[in-house]
Amino acid sequence: MSLQKSTYHLLAGLMILCSFFFPIEASGQIDSLLIAPFKEKKSITYGFNNRRTFLLNSSSTIYGLYMGIQYGKRLKHVITINSNGFWAGEEQQVQLLYGGLAEEFTFLSLKRFDFISYIHAGLGIARYREMNSSGSYIISRELISPIELGIHGSFSVNSWLALNGGAGYRFVLLEEIDQLDHIYYKIGLSLSIEKFLEARFAKK
């Protein structure tokens, strides 16, 4: 990917996200958006996620593990490990493995609905393989830096179970072939074991 295109994608993504946090008429609320969340109670957060997407024009899923700090109910900062696990592609195939840092910020809550901005920056390796005329694979590697920007949503079914979904765009810095950029989407469930146990024992 060219530096010019990468820079354009990064700036465009940041402008979109900033439009959610800094509307002109709400400029006086910077403290409540940027500073107040860090003053809330801290807790450890961890879990598993996945993003459906396309790699080399083939359907694939990127799986992730994360662990980090949650500030109250609005802000998360986590360290991640991500991989699509299986080779994706047809004639040329790719396998990703990268670590990253992510931030999730709940910018709007409406009763049981939460709307969340998602920013993830990673660094790792893309492995490519192609079969040559003799039937053996040629393996190559390159350093990549995937950047994901998205808007996610959550619906609380009860105190310990939520339905989650969202979508965004991934663009990859440093890559040469320029075929790893694509939209992603996610649908899933989240379960709070701690709150589930609290609810269960409270009934006894």
KACOR-V991581 format. One record per pair of residues at least 24 apart in sequence whose ideal C-beta (glycine too) atoms are under 6 Angstrom apart, sorted by sequence separation. I is the first residue (numbers start at 1). J is the second residue. D is the distance in whole Angstrom. If there is no record, write none. Layout:
i->I j->J d->D
i->I j->J d->D
This chain:
i->60 j->84 d->5
i->78 j->102 d->5
i->98 j->122 d->4
i->122 j->146 d->5
i->146 j->170 d->6
i->147 j->171 d->6
i->164 j->188 d->5
i->45 j->70 d->4
i->98 j->123 d->6
i->77 j->103 d->6
i->98 j->124 d->2
i->121 j->147 d->5
i->146 j->172 d->5
i->164 j->190 d->5
i->42 j->69 d->6
i->43 j->70 d->5
i->97 j->124 d->5
i->60 j->88 d->4
i->76 j->104 d->4
i->97 j->125 d->6
i->120 j->148 d->4
i->144 j->172 d->5
i->145 j->173 d->4
i->162 j->190 d->5
i->42 j->71 d->6
i->145 j->174 d->5
i->58 j->88 d->5
i->75 j->105 d->5
i->96 j->126 d->5
i->119 j->149 d->6
i->144 j->174 d->5
i->161 j->191 d->6
i->40 j->71 d->5
i->41 j->72 d->6
i->45 j->76 d->6
i->58 j->89 d->5
i->143 j->174 d->5
i->144 j->175 d->5
i->40 j->72 d->3
i->74 j->106 d->4
i->94 j->126 d->6
i->95 j->127 d->5
i->118 j->150 d->4
i->160 j->192 d->5
i->38 j->71 d->6
i->55 j->88 d->4
i->56 j->89 d->4
i->37 j->71 d->5
i->94 j->128 d->5
i->118 j->152 d->5
i->160 j->195 d->4
i->93 j->129 d->5
i->116 j->152 d->4
i->159 j->195 d->5
i->160 j->196 d->4
i->37 j->74 d->5
i->37 j->75 d->4
i->56 j->94 d->5
i->92 j->130 d->5
i->115 j->153 d->5
i->55 j->94 d->5
i->160 j->199 d->6
i->114 j->154 d->4
i->159 j->199 d->6
i->113 j->155 d->6
i->112 j->155 d->6
i->112 j->156 d->4
i->20 j->107 d->6
i->17 j->117 d->6
i->56 j->179 d->5
i->55 j->180 d->6
i->54 j->182 d->5
i->53 j->182 d->5
i->53 j->184 d->4
i->51 j->184 d->4
i->52 j->185 d->5
i->51 j->186 d->5
i->13 j->149 d->4
i->9 j->171 d->4
i->6 j->173 d->5
i->1 j->175 d->5
i->1 j->178 d->5
